[in-house]
Amino acid sequence: MLYDLLTKLDGAQVSAHCDIPCGIYDSTPAQIFALSVLRYCHQIDGLSDSPADQAKLVRLVSDKEKHAESVKHEVRIIWGDYFKGELLEKYPNIHTLTHSIMLAGSAAKQNIDVESAKKLVDLVNEFAETFWDSKGVETYRAVCPYEPKVETVYPKLG
């Protein structure tokens, strides 16, 4: 069946996101994951040496690392599948920015340092601004209404 489908395409160019042509991209999940990494670091800072808190530490670190990896995944999808052709010409810094996010995501996984997590949030906010600009959507910055209560980029949606 796959062979029949491919032979009927007869050289037609096909492109897709998530292996289907949905065309839906949004930087918001990466931002939420980055904010949660920072929030986990804040929570870890508040733990004591009690057995209950040490058990909580294991869960927080595990989730922090999963969310840092999710940031990297979400950004890689947008960078690899959305930023192409004319967009690469218009945003030549996108490669460097994406690489910086990959490094910051790894650093956030390797540490429980609030500053490393904050850097990840800042870079993902910069990525979100670039992404929304590429869509012709203005952005604004506001403190998110939940912990970690840091400045976050939001699209101005009519």
HUJO-V877937 format. One record per pair of residues at least 6 apart in sequence whose ideal C-beta (glycine too) atoms are under 8 Angstrom apart, sorted by sequence separation. I is the first residue (numbers start at 1). GAP is how many residues later the second one is. If there is no record, write none. Layout:
i = {I | I}
gap = {GAP | GAP}
//
This chain:
i = {15 | 16 | 17 | 47 | 88 | 107 | 132 | 133 | 143 | 144 | 14 | 17 | 47 | 87 | 88 | 132 | 143 | 144 | 17 | 83 | 108 | 143 | 144 | 47 | 107 | 108 | 142 | 143 | 47 | 129 | 141 | 142 | 83 | 128 | 141 | 104 | 107 | 108 | 141 | 142 | 44 | 47 | 107 | 140 | 141 | 139 | 140 | 79 | 104 | 105 | 139 | 44 | 79 | 104 | 125 | 139 | 140 | 43 | 44 | 138 | 139 | 137 | 138 | 79 | 101 | 104 | 137 | 40 | 44 | 135 | 137 | 40 | 132 | 76 | 101 | 40 | 41 | 75 | 100 | 101 | 132 | 40 | 129 | 128 | 75 | 76 | 97 | 101 | 125 | 36 | 37 | 40 | 75 | 125 | 36 | 125 | 72 | 97 | 98 | 121 | 37 | 71 | 72 | 75 | 97 | 36 | 37 | 121 | 118 | 34 | 72 | 97 | 33 | 37 | 71 | 72 | 33 | 69 | 94 | 33 | 34 | 68 | 71 | 93 | 33 | 68 | 91 | 30 | 68 | 69 | 29 | 30 | 33 | 68 | 91 | 91 | 30 | 64 | 65 | 90 | 29 | 30 | 64 | 27 | 87 | 27 | 30 | 64 | 71 | 75 | 78 | 82 | 27 | 61 | 83 | 25 | 68 | 75 | 82 | 25 | 71 | 78 | 25 | 25 | 18 | 17 | 18 | 17 | 16 | 17 | 41 | 45 | 44 | 45 | 37 | 41 | 41 | 42 | 41 | 41 | 38 | 41 | 40 | 38 | 37 | 38 | 38 | 34 | 37 | 38 | 37 | 34 | 35 | 34 | 31 | 34 | 31 | 30 | 31 | 27 | 30 | 31 | 30 | 27 | 28 | 27 | 27 | 27 | 42 | 25 | 42 | 39 | 35 | 39 | 38 | 38 | 35 | 35 | 35 | 31 | 31}
gap = {6 | 6 | 6 | 6 | 6 | 6 | 6 | 6 | 6 | 6 | 7 | 7 | 7 | 7 | 7 | 7 | 7 | 7 | 8 | 8 | 8 | 8 | 8 | 9 | 9 | 9 | 9 | 9 | 10 | 10 | 10 | 10 | 11 | 11 | 11 | 12 | 12 | 12 | 12 | 12 | 13 | 13 | 13 | 13 | 13 | 14 | 14 | 15 | 15 | 15 | 15 | 16 | 16 | 16 | 16 | 16 | 16 | 17 | 17 | 17 | 17 | 18 | 18 | 19 | 19 | 19 | 19 | 20 | 20 | 20 | 20 | 21 | 21 | 22 | 22 | 23 | 23 | 23 | 23 | 23 | 23 | 24 | 24 | 25 | 26 | 26 | 26 | 26 | 26 | 27 | 27 | 27 | 27 | 27 | 28 | 28 | 29 | 29 | 29 | 29 | 30 | 30 | 30 | 30 | 30 | 31 | 31 | 31 | 32 | 33 | 33 | 33 | 34 | 34 | 34 | 34 | 35 | 36 | 36 | 37 | 37 | 37 | 37 | 37 | 38 | 38 | 39 | 40 | 40 | 40 | 41 | 41 | 41 | 41 | 42 | 43 | 44 | 44 | 44 | 44 | 45 | 45 | 45 | 47 | 47 | 48 | 48 | 48 | 49 | 49 | 49 | 49 | 51 | 51 | 51 | 52 | 52 | 52 | 52 | 53 | 53 | 53 | 56 | 57 | 59 | 60 | 63 | 64 | 65 | 65 | 67 | 67 | 68 | 69 | 71 | 71 | 72 | 72 | 73 | 75 | 76 | 76 | 77 | 79 | 80 | 80 | 82 | 83 | 83 | 83 | 84 | 86 | 86 | 87 | 90 | 90 | 93 | 94 | 94 | 97 | 97 | 97 | 98 | 100 | 100 | 101 | 104 | 105 | 105 | 106 | 106 | 108 | 109 | 109 | 110 | 112 | 113 | 115 | 117 | 121 | 122}
//
